[in-house]
Amino acid sequence: MSFAAYPTDTNVTDFLTGQGVVSAATGTVGLAQYAAAARDEFERRTGRQFLGDAANTVRIFDPPANDLLILGVELWSLNTVQWQPQGGSAETLTSGTDYLALSPNVTVVPEPLNEPVWALRFLTRRWGWPLSPSERHSIRVSAKWGHGENLPDDVWLAMVQRAAQLAAPTASGASSWRFTFEDAVRRWRLL
């Protein structure tokens, strides 16, 4: 099972209630902030944006000094890759001919994409270095950016448990919630 949204205060409340921590006496004030803080911490520490964009957006890059363009964030749906020097016309590059899409573990991702893409390896292009002014900002990648359209189960649970641990740090089980979070961060961290 996967989740189409990040954990909310309701998810954290349900978790804490199931653990016997939340009652009418303790309340749920601030749980939305704890859920947001857990999400932000997880994504910052793993170097990933887990829920991807719903629509294609274009990001612009300088050509790489070698053949590898590291995108800086994963994408889960690649629309187009174009090369357009300043003042020139756009040329759409072809996957498998002009470039290869690479996953975070640096394996080639076949189309249609079955895992997130982390980098593009150019097969037919090499740019001189230093770049000429017309070559700067000449690669345009249109994609849905992020890890995917759904949040993996273990990531969602880690975020819920970290939010619960932030909300109730002295609760029975809070140390195991922190362990679940740290373990998931280790598994999902981009190298």
DRENDOVEX-26999 format. One record per residue (C-alpha): residue in one letter; x, y, z. Coordinates in Angstrom, 1 decimal, padded with zeros to 4 digits. Example, Ala and Ser with C-alpha at 12.3 -4.5 7.8 and 13.67 -1.06 7.14 Angstrom:
REM DRENDOVEX-26999
+------+--------+--------+--------+
: resn :      u :      v :      w :
+------+--------+--------+--------+
:    A :  012.3 : -004.5 :  007.8 :
:    S :  013.7 : -001.1 :  007.1 :
+------+--------+--------+--------+
***
This chain:
REM DRENDOVEX-26999
+------+--------+--------+--------+
: resn :      u :      v :      w :
+------+--------+--------+--------+
:    M :  000.0 :  000.0 :  000.0 :
:    S :  001.2 :  003.5 : -000.7 :
:    F :  000.0 :  006.9 :  000.1 :
:    A : -001.0 :  009.8 : -002.2 :
:    A : -000.5 :  012.5 :  000.5 :
:    Y :  002.0 :  013.3 :  003.3 :
:    P :  000.9 :  012.4 :  006.8 :
:    T : -001.5 :  014.9 :  008.4 :
:    D : -002.4 :  015.8 :  012.0 :
:    T : -005.2 :  013.3 :  011.7 :
:    N : -002.8 :  010.5 :  010.9 :
:    V : -000.6 :  011.4 :  013.8 :
:    T : -003.6 :  011.6 :  016.1 :
:    D : -004.8 :  008.2 :  015.0 :
:    F : -001.4 :  006.7 :  015.6 :
:    L : -001.0 :  008.3 :  019.0 :
:    T : -004.5 :  007.2 :  020.0 :
:    G : -003.7 :  003.7 :  018.9 :
:    Q : -000.6 :  003.8 :  021.1 :
:    G : -002.8 :  005.0 :  024.0 :
:    V : -001.0 :  008.4 :  024.2 :
:    V : -003.7 :  010.9 :  023.0 :
:    S : -006.8 :  011.3 :  025.0 :
:    A : -009.2 :  014.2 :  025.7 :
:    A : -006.8 :  015.3 :  028.4 :
:    T : -003.7 :  015.5 :  026.2 :
:    G : -005.4 :  016.8 :  023.1 :
:    T : -003.9 :  017.2 :  019.6 :
:    V : -002.7 :  020.8 :  019.5 :
:    G :  000.2 :  021.3 :  017.2 :
:    L :  000.2 :  017.9 :  015.5 :
:    A :  000.0 :  019.5 :  012.1 :
:    Q :  003.2 :  021.3 :  012.8 :
:    Y :  004.8 :  018.1 :  014.0 :
:    A :  003.7 :  016.3 :  010.9 :
:    A :  005.1 :  019.0 :  008.7 :
:    A :  008.4 :  019.1 :  010.7 :
:    A :  008.7 :  015.3 :  010.3 :
:    R :  008.2 :  015.5 :  006.6 :
:    D :  010.7 :  018.3 :  006.2 :
:    E :  013.3 :  016.6 :  008.3 :
:    F :  012.9 :  013.3 :  006.4 :
:    E :  013.2 :  014.9 :  002.9 :
:    R :  016.1 :  017.2 :  004.0 :
:    R :  018.1 :  014.3 :  005.5 :
:    T :  017.4 :  011.9 :  002.5 :
:    G :  018.0 :  014.6 : -000.1 :
:    R :  014.7 :  013.7 : -001.8 :
:    Q :  011.3 :  015.2 : -002.5 :
:    F :  009.1 :  012.2 : -002.1 :
:    L :  005.7 :  013.3 : -003.5 :
:    G :  006.3 :  014.4 : -007.0 :
:    D :  004.7 :  017.2 : -009.0 :
:    A :  001.3 :  016.5 : -010.5 :
:    A :  002.2 :  018.4 : -013.7 :
:    N :  005.2 :  018.7 : -015.9 :
:    T :  007.5 :  021.6 : -015.1 :
:    V :  010.6 :  022.7 : -016.9 :
:    R :  014.0 :  023.1 : -015.1 :
:    I :  016.9 :  024.6 : -016.9 :
:    F :  020.5 :  023.4 : -016.6 :
:    D :  024.0 :  024.3 : -017.8 :
:    P :  025.5 :  021.5 : -019.9 :
:    P :  027.8 :  019.2 : -017.8 :
:    A :  031.6 :  019.4 : -018.0 :
:    N :  031.6 :  015.7 : -018.8 :
:    D :  028.7 :  013.5 : -020.1 :
:    L :  026.8 :  013.3 : -016.8 :
:    L :  024.1 :  015.8 : -015.8 :
:    I :  023.1 :  015.4 : -012.2 :
:    L :  019.6 :  016.8 : -011.8 :
:    G :  019.8 :  017.6 : -008.1 :
:    V :  016.3 :  016.2 : -007.5 :
:    E :  014.7 :  013.0 : -008.8 :
:    L :  012.0 :  013.0 : -011.4 :
:    W :  009.4 :  010.3 : -011.8 :
:    S :  008.0 :  011.2 : -015.2 :
:    L :  010.3 :  012.5 : -018.0 :
:    N :  008.5 :  014.5 : -020.7 :
:    T :  011.2 :  016.0 : -022.9 :
:    V :  014.9 :  016.9 : -022.9 :
:    Q :  015.9 :  019.8 : -025.1 :
:    W :  019.1 :  021.6 : -026.0 :
:    Q :  018.6 :  025.2 : -026.9 :
:    P :  021.5 :  027.6 : -027.0 :
:    Q :  020.8 :  031.3 : -026.4 :
:    G :  019.3 :  032.8 : -029.5 :
:    G :  019.0 :  029.4 : -031.2 :
:    S :  016.1 :  027.0 : -031.9 :
:    A :  015.3 :  024.1 : -029.6 :
:    E :  016.4 :  020.6 : -030.4 :
:    T :  014.5 :  017.8 : -028.7 :
:    L :  016.9 :  015.0 : -027.7 :
:    T :  015.9 :  011.3 : -027.9 :
:    S :  016.1 :  008.9 : -025.0 :
:    G :  018.4 :  005.9 : -025.8 :
:    T :  020.0 :  007.7 : -028.7 :
:    D :  021.1 :  011.1 : -027.3 :
:    Y :  020.9 :  010.4 : -023.6 :
:    L :  020.2 :  007.7 : -021.0 :
:    A :  018.1 :  008.3 : -017.9 :
:    L :  019.9 :  007.0 : -014.7 :
:    S :  018.4 :  006.0 : -011.4 :
:    P :  020.0 :  006.9 : -008.0 :
:    N :  021.9 :  003.6 : -008.1 :
:    V :  023.3 :  004.6 : -011.5 :
:    T :  021.5 :  002.0 : -013.5 :
:    V :  019.8 :  002.8 : -016.8 :
:    V :  016.1 :  003.3 : -016.4 :
:    P :  014.2 :  002.0 : -019.4 :
:    E :  011.2 :  003.9 : -020.7 :
:    P :  008.5 :  004.0 : -019.6 :
:    L :  010.2 :  004.9 : -016.4 :
:    N :  009.8 :  002.3 : -013.7 :
:    E :  011.9 :  004.1 : -011.0 :
:    P :  012.9 :  007.7 : -010.3 :
:    V :  015.6 :  009.3 : -012.5 :
:    W :  018.5 :  011.1 : -010.8 :
:    A :  020.8 :  012.0 : -013.7 :
:    L :  021.1 :  012.1 : -017.5 :
:    R :  024.1 :  010.6 : -019.3 :
:    F :  024.6 :  012.3 : -022.7 :
:    L :  025.7 :  009.9 : -025.4 :
:    T :  026.0 :  012.1 : -028.5 :
:    R :  026.8 :  015.5 : -026.9 :
:    R :  030.0 :  017.0 : -025.4 :
:    W :  030.3 :  020.7 : -024.5 :
:    G :  033.5 :  022.6 : -024.3 :
:    W :  034.6 :  024.0 : -021.0 :
:    P :  034.3 :  026.8 : -020.1 :
:    L :  030.9 :  027.1 : -021.6 :
:    S :  030.3 :  029.9 : -024.1 :
:    P :  027.7 :  032.4 : -023.0 :
:    S :  025.2 :  031.0 : -025.6 :
:    E :  025.6 :  027.5 : -024.1 :
:    R :  024.8 :  028.5 : -020.5 :
:    H :  021.3 :  027.5 : -019.3 :
:    S :  020.8 :  025.6 : -022.6 :
:    I :  019.4 :  022.2 : -021.4 :
:    R :  015.7 :  022.2 : -020.6 :
:    V :  014.2 :  019.2 : -018.9 :
:    S :  010.4 :  019.0 : -018.8 :
:    A :  009.3 :  016.4 : -016.2 :
:    K :  007.2 :  015.6 : -013.1 :
:    W :  009.8 :  016.2 : -010.4 :
:    G :  010.1 :  014.2 : -007.2 :
:    H :  010.3 :  010.5 : -006.2 :
:    G :  006.9 :  009.5 : -007.4 :
:    E :  003.2 :  010.1 : -007.3 :
:    N :  002.8 :  008.1 : -004.1 :
:    L :  004.6 :  007.9 : -000.8 :
:    P :  006.2 :  004.5 :  000.0 :
:    D :  004.7 :  002.8 :  003.0 :
:    D :  007.8 :  002.8 :  005.1 :
:    V :  008.5 :  006.5 :  004.4 :
:    W :  004.9 :  007.4 :  005.4 :
:    L :  005.1 :  005.4 :  008.6 :
:    A :  008.5 :  006.9 :  009.5 :
:    M :  007.1 :  010.4 :  009.1 :
:    V :  004.1 :  009.6 :  011.3 :
:    Q :  006.2 :  008.0 :  013.9 :
:    R :  008.7 :  010.9 :  013.9 :
:    A :  005.8 :  013.4 :  014.3 :
:    A :  004.4 :  011.3 :  017.2 :
:    Q :  007.9 :  011.2 :  018.8 :
:    L :  008.1 :  015.0 :  018.5 :
:    A :  004.6 :  015.4 :  020.0 :
:    A :  005.1 :  012.9 :  022.8 :
:    P :  008.8 :  012.5 :  023.4 :
:    T :  008.4 :  010.8 :  026.8 :
:    A :  005.6 :  008.4 :  025.7 :
:    S :  006.2 :  004.7 :  025.9 :
:    G :  007.5 :  003.6 :  022.5 :
:    A :  008.9 :  007.0 :  021.5 :
:    S :  012.4 :  005.7 :  021.3 :
:    S :  011.3 :  002.9 :  018.9 :
:    W :  009.5 :  005.5 :  016.8 :
:    R :  012.7 :  007.4 :  016.5 :
:    F :  014.6 :  004.2 :  015.5 :
:    T :  012.0 :  003.5 :  012.8 :
:    F :  012.6 :  007.1 :  011.5 :
:    E :  016.4 :  006.9 :  011.5 :
:    D :  016.3 :  003.4 :  009.9 :
:    A :  014.1 :  004.7 :  007.0 :
:    V :  016.4 :  007.8 :  006.6 :
:    R :  019.4 :  005.5 :  006.2 :
:    R :  017.6 :  003.3 :  003.6 :
:    W :  016.3 :  006.2 :  001.5 :
:    R :  019.2 :  008.6 :  001.6 :
:    L :  020.7 :  009.5 : -001.7 :
:    L :  024.4 :  009.0 : -001.8 :
+------+--------+--------+--------+
***
